[in-house]
Amino acid sequence: METLKVGDKAPSFSIKNQNGKTINLADFKGKKVVLYFYPEDDTPGCTKEACNLRDNYADMRAKGYEIIGISANDEKSHSKFAEKYSLPFDLGADTDMSVINAYGVYGEKNLYGRKYMGIKRTTFIIDEKGEIERIIAKVQTDKHADQILK
């Protein structure tokens, strides 16, 4: 698979969110989208990242950003996660990993020398025309909003 890069058209998708509602990337045309991929609901790093985005949600919306988080967890898991931490944005349930694979964020990871396959925490900033404006591969979970807004 080809690796996505800045300037590429963002792969379209249609996915269910934590409330069972279908969200399509096309629905966000004319808006900036923060599409962030994360490994697992309610784990320390993913919770830090989601809560950092939640805490800065008003600032991000004021600057025209819509936020969508995607992982391979199902709608029920996303619903519990969103409710537990009062997350105001969509969490896409990519249980078949079609979006994860389309964006090339599944691959080999390394934790304390142990290699395994998983979702690489990555954020794509998509512009109003649906093109990738920026890719953040080295996400700082507790400062992610700052990374996006700078």
N, C-alpha and C positions, 0 to 999 in steps of 0.2 A: 504494500500500500504506500502511496505517496504521502509524504509528510506535508501538512498544511503550513502555509507561510503567510506573512503579512501581505495583503493585497489580493489573496485568494478569495473567491466567493465562499461564504460560510455554507457548509452542507445543510440543506434544509432538513427539518424533522417534524414529526408529529408524535407527541408523547403525552401520557396521562400524568397529571400532577397529583399532589397529596390529597386532593379532594375528588379525584376521579374525573376531573375536567381535562379535556384534550387541549394542549397548547401546541401551537405551530410557530416555528421561527418566522414564517411569513406574516403572522399577525403583528409582528413587531417592526415591520418595514416603516421607515421614517423615524425610528427611535434607535438610540444606542443600547446595545445589549451586553451585559456582563454575563457570559455563559461560563459558569465554573463547574468543573468536574471534581468530585471528591470521592474517596474510597468507601466510606461507610457511615451510616447514620449513627449519631450518639456515641462516637468515639472521641477521645480527647482532642486530637488535632482538628477533626472535622467540626466538632462543636465549637472550638475556639474560632475557626474560620467563619462559620455560620453566624455566630454571635457578634463577631467583629463587623460583618456586613449588616446585620440587624441594627447594631448600635449606630451605624453611619448611614442607614437607609435614607433618612430624610435628606441628608447632604447629597447623596448619590442621585436621588430622584430630582432634587433641585437642579442638578447638573445634567439632567436628561437621561439618566441611566435606568434601564429595567434590569432586574437581576433574575437569573434562572440558575438553580443548582441542579446538577444531574449526577446520580450514582446508579448502581445496579440494584439498589434496594427497591422493594415493592411499595405500592401506594400506602399500605397500612403502616409500614415502617416509617415512611416519610411523614405520614399524618401524625404519628406519635412524636416524632422528632420536632416537627414544626410546632405542634401544640406545646410540648414541654418547654421549648425555648422561645415561644412567641415569635416565630419567624414570619415576617410579613410578605415574603416573596415565594414564587413557585419553586417546588422541588420536583423535578421530572424523574419518573420511575422507568429506568431503562433496563428492565429485567432481561431482555434478549440481547442487550449490549450493542444494538445497532447504531445508536448515536455515539456511544463511547468509541466504537470501532471506526465510524465515519470520521471522527475527529482525531483518531490515532492516539488516544490517551491510555490504551491498555497495552501493557508490556512488562518487561522485566524490571523489577525493583530490587533494591538492596537495603536490607535493614540489619545493621550490626554484622555485616559480612554474610548474612543469609540471603540468597537470591531466591526470588519467587515472582510469580506473575500477579499483576494487579492493576488497579486504576491509578494512573499517575496524576497527582493533584496538579491541575493545569487550568488556567483561565484564559478565555478568548474574549477580547473586546471587539464587538462587531459594530460597524458603523451603520448609519441610517440607510445606506444602500445595500446592506447585507454582505459587506466585505469585511474581512478580518483586518482590523486596524492595529491590533497589538496582541501578543501572546505572552502570558506570564507563566513561565515554566518553574521558576523558583519562588513558589508562593510562601509568604510569611503569614502563617495562619492568624496570628494576633495583630497584624498590621496590614491585612489584605486590602482594606478600603483605601488606605494611604497609597499602596502600590498602584491601585486602579486610578485614583484621582490625581496622582502626580504627573 
